[in-house]
Amino acid sequence: MYELIQASGYAALVYLLLNYCISFGSGRPLVEAINPNRKYLPMFAVGMFGVAYTLLLKGVWKYQTTHWELLSQLVNEEKAKAEVVGGLSFVVFGVSVLLLYLFCWWNLPRDPKTFSPNPNVLVNEYRKALKHYVRWTGGIDFACLCEVKAGTHTVIAEGIHSPDIFKGIVRLPNVDVDEMMRDHRAAVAKQVEIWKREAEQIIRDWAKFNELLLPTRQGHCITLCFDVKVGACYLEMLELPHEIDGQMNCIYLFAASLNQYEVNTMTAGRHFYSLAEALRTIRRGVTK
């Protein structure tokens, strides 16, 4: 039993050292620093298990005994073989790495840099990013990537999380809750259309925002956040407005959240800015 505690202690010591080195080097907590490369954690854990099994095989060959007899020494004898203690340490460390992977996968959205800058189908990669960040409960509930060409608005891709949208719209003032309850899909679709019309109106008035900011001498408006009474709306230019033949052209991201708590805690805002960065990563293989 002492060897079990000793092996766990070795694994804990290595884990704490890894945590310190990564956190100190990146300036971020371990889970945030390692999240961009979390897909490699299962392979690393499998490697740890492989090393543990190799040590156990070495012990079987060295002491001419069985796997079970070597393992039973951990609880039946005062002193287990070094190969067994080392192998168990690698197993414990591998399990901790797997738990770290599961924590990142369950609690943290994908890092924006993990999306492909050279996808086979560009729109599909856009849609994948939009749906990924929208599906996280408590973040943004709706997001759409839109293009304005020759003054015409076109939705390139969108992400909708209907359960959160419906949960939010029944809290809105001056809405007919009974009517919404009769047809959930229609209520969600109506709110999505309202958001799209609002995004178009903001783009039409974009020049006015630029005029308001001219006295600051800080350049054009890039991102807007409307922190309203219920939730928030966000809009960011991914391709700045420019005129061709007198018609405005641009590409922008619009998103909305109906969860005021997540807006207050900045979760919705972090998800929006992560989504915008993910879309820039995808566009990097298309244009500067």
C-alpha positions in Angstrom: 0.0 0.0 0.0 2.9 2.3 0.7 4.1 1.9 -2.9 0.6 3.0 -4.2 0.9 6.2 -2.3 4.5 6.7 -3.4 3.6 6.2 -7.1 0.7 8.6 -6.8 3.0 11.1 -5.2 5.6 10.8 -8.0 2.8 11.4 -10.6 1.4 14.3 -8.6 4.9 15.9 -8.4 5.4 15.6 -12.1 1.9 17.0 -12.8 2.5 20.0 -10.5 5.9 20.6 -12.2 4.3 20.5 -15.6 1.5 22.8 -14.4 4.1 25.3 -13.1 6.3 25.3 -16.2 3.4 25.7 -18.6 1.6 28.3 -16.6 4.9 30.3 -15.9 5.9 30.1 -19.6 2.5 31.1 -21.1 1.2 33.4 -18.3 -2.1 31.5 -18.3 -3.6 28.7 -16.3 -2.7 25.1 -17.4 -6.1 24.3 -18.9 -6.1 27.5 -21.0 -2.5 27.2 -22.1 -2.9 23.6 -23.1 -6.4 23.8 -24.6 -5.2 24.8 -28.2 -3.3 21.4 -28.3 -5.7 19.3 -26.3 -6.2 16.9 -29.2 -2.7 15.5 -28.5 -3.4 14.7 -24.8 -5.0 11.3 -25.5 -2.0 10.3 -27.5 0.3 11.5 -24.8 -1.7 9.5 -22.2 -1.5 6.4 -24.4 2.3 6.8 -24.5 2.3 7.0 -20.7 0.4 3.7 -20.5 2.8 2.2 -23.1 5.8 3.1 -20.9 4.0 1.6 -17.9 3.4 -1.7 -19.6 6.9 -1.8 -20.9 8.2 -1.4 -17.3 5.9 -4.2 -16.2 7.2 -6.4 -19.0 10.7 -5.6 -17.9 9.9 -6.7 -14.4 8.3 -9.9 -15.6 11.4 -10.8 -17.6 13.9 -9.7 -14.8 12.3 -11.5 -11.9 10.8 -14.4 -13.9 7.3 -14.0 -12.5 3.8 -13.1 -13.8 2.2 -9.7 -14.2 -0.3 -10.4 -11.5 2.3 -11.4 -8.9 4.2 -8.2 -9.6 1.1 -6.1 -9.2 0.0 -7.9 -6.1 3.2 -6.9 -4.4 1.8 -3.3 -4.2 -0.6 -4.4 -1.5 0.7 -7.7 -0.2 4.3 -6.9 0.5 6.2 -4.1 2.3 8.5 -3.4 -0.7 7.3 -3.7 -4.3 9.7 -3.9 -7.3 11.0 -0.6 -8.7 9.6 -1.4 -12.2 6.1 -1.8 -10.7 6.3 1.5 -8.8 7.5 3.3 -11.9 4.9 1.7 -14.1 2.1 2.7 -11.7 3.4 6.3 -11.6 3.2 6.5 -15.4 -0.4 5.0 -15.2 -1.5 7.6 -12.6 0.1 10.4 -14.7 -1.6 9.1 -17.8 -5.0 9.0 -16.1 -4.5 12.6 -14.9 -3.7 13.7 -18.5 -6.8 12.0 -19.8 -8.9 13.8 -17.1 -7.3 17.1 -18.1 -8.3 16.4 -21.7 -11.9 15.6 -20.7 -12.0 18.8 -18.6 -10.9 20.9 -21.5 -13.2 19.2 -24.0 -16.2 19.5 -21.7 -15.7 23.0 -20.3 -13.7 25.0 -22.8 -14.6 25.9 -26.5 -12.1 25.1 -29.1 -9.2 27.5 -29.5 -9.8 29.8 -32.5 -6.4 28.8 -34.0 -7.5 25.1 -34.3 -9.9 25.8 -37.2 -8.5 25.2 -40.7 -7.1 28.2 -42.6 -7.3 26.1 -45.8 -10.5 24.1 -45.7 -11.8 22.2 -48.7 -15.2 23.9 -48.5 -14.9 27.4 -47.0 -18.6 27.8 -46.1 -18.6 24.5 -44.2 -15.7 25.6 -42.0 -17.5 28.9 -41.4 -20.6 27.0 -40.4 -18.6 24.7 -38.2 -17.1 27.6 -36.2 -20.4 29.4 -35.9 -22.2 26.3 -34.6 -19.4 25.4 -32.2 -19.4 28.7 -30.3 -23.1 29.1 -30.4 -23.8 25.7 -28.9 -22.0 26.4 -25.6 -24.7 27.1 -23.0 -24.4 30.6 -21.5 -22.5 32.2 -24.4 -23.9 33.6 -27.5 -27.3 32.3 -28.7 -27.2 33.3 -32.4 -24.4 34.3 -34.8 -24.3 34.9 -38.5 -21.6 35.7 -41.0 -22.9 38.1 -43.6 -21.6 39.7 -46.8 -22.7 42.9 -48.3 -22.0 43.1 -52.0 -23.3 46.0 -54.1 -25.5 47.0 -51.2 -27.2 43.5 -51.0 -27.0 41.6 -47.7 -26.4 37.8 -47.9 -26.0 35.4 -45.0 -23.0 33.2 -45.7 -23.4 30.9 -42.7 -25.2 31.0 -39.3 -25.4 29.3 -36.0 -28.5 29.0 -33.9 -29.0 27.5 -30.5 -32.8 27.3 -30.3 -33.2 26.1 -26.7 -31.3 29.1 -25.3 -33.0 31.5 -27.7 -36.5 30.3 -26.6 -35.5 30.4 -23.0 -34.4 34.0 -23.4 -37.3 35.4 -25.5 -40.0 34.3 -23.1 -38.3 36.7 -20.6 -38.4 39.6 -22.9 -40.9 42.5 -22.0 -44.0 43.0 -24.0 -44.1 39.5 -25.6 -47.0 37.1 -25.9 -45.7 34.1 -23.9 -48.8 32.0 -24.6 -48.4 32.4 -28.4 -44.8 31.5 -28.2 -45.6 28.4 -26.1 -47.9 27.2 -28.9 -45.1 27.1 -31.5 -41.5 27.2 -30.2 -39.9 27.0 -33.7 -41.9 29.9 -35.0 -41.0 32.0 -32.0 -37.3 31.3 -32.4 -37.4 31.9 -36.2 -39.2 35.3 -35.6 -36.5 36.4 -33.2 -33.7 35.3 -35.6 -35.3 37.4 -38.4 -35.5 40.4 -36.0 -31.8 40.1 -35.3 -30.9 39.8 -39.0 -33.0 43.0 -39.8 -31.3 44.8 -36.9 -27.8 43.8 -38.3 -28.7 45.1 -41.7 -29.9 48.4 -40.1 -26.6 48.8 -38.2 -24.6 48.3 -41.4 -26.7 50.8 -43.2 -25.9 53.3 -40.5 -22.2 52.3 -40.2 -21.0 55.6 -41.6 -22.7 57.4 -38.7 -20.7 55.5 -36.2 -17.5 56.4 -38.0 -18.5 60.1 -37.9 -19.1 59.9 -34.2 -15.6 58.5 -33.6 -13.7 60.9 -36.0 -12.9 63.4 -33.2 -11.1 60.7 -31.3 -8.5 60.4 -34.1 -8.5 56.6 -33.6 -9.7 55.5 -36.9 -12.8 53.6 -38.2 -15.2 51.7 -36.1 -14.4 47.9 -36.2 -16.5 46.3 -33.4 -19.7 47.3 -31.7 -21.3 45.9 -28.5 -24.8 46.9 -27.5 -25.2 45.9 -23.8 -29.0 46.2 -23.7 -31.4 45.5 -20.8 -31.8 41.8 -21.7 -28.5 40.4 -23.1 -26.4 42.0 -25.7 -25.8 42.3 -29.4 -22.3 42.2 -31.0 -21.1 43.2 -34.5 -17.6 43.1 -35.9 -16.2 43.9 -39.3 -14.1 41.1 -40.8 -13.7 43.0 -44.0 -13.9 46.8 -43.7 -16.6 48.6 -45.7 -15.5 49.9 -49.1 -17.3 51.3 -52.0 -17.4 49.8 -55.6 -19.3 51.8 -58.2 -20.9 53.7 -55.4 -22.2 50.6 -53.6 -21.0 49.5 -50.2 -19.2 46.1 -49.8 -18.1 44.4 -46.6 -18.1 41.2 -44.6 -19.3 41.2 -40.9 -20.1 39.0 -38.0 -23.2 39.6 -36.0 -24.1 37.8 -32.8 -26.6 38.1 -29.9 -27.1 36.7 -26.4 -30.3 36.8 -24.3 -28.6 35.7 -21.1 -27.8 38.7 -19.1 -25.8 36.8 -16.5 -23.4 35.5 -19.1 -23.1 39.1 -20.5 -22.3 40.4 -17.0 -19.6 37.8 -16.5 -18.2 38.5 -20.0 -18.7 34.9 -21.1 -20.8 35.9 -24.0 -18.3 38.5 -25.0 -15.3 36.1 -24.8 -17.2 33.6 -27.0 -18.0 36.3 -29.5 -14.4 37.5 -29.8 -13.2 33.9 -30.0 -15.6 33.2 -32.8 -14.4 36.3 -34.6 -10.8 35.2 -34.3 -11.7 31.7 -35.5 -13.3 33.2 -38.6 -10.2 35.3 -39.2 -8.1 32.1 -39.0 -10.3 30.5 -41.6 -10.2 33.5 -43.9 -6.4 33.7 -43.5 -6.0 31.1 -46.2 -8.3 33.1 -48.5 -7.3 36.7 -48.1 -5.1 39.0 -45.9 
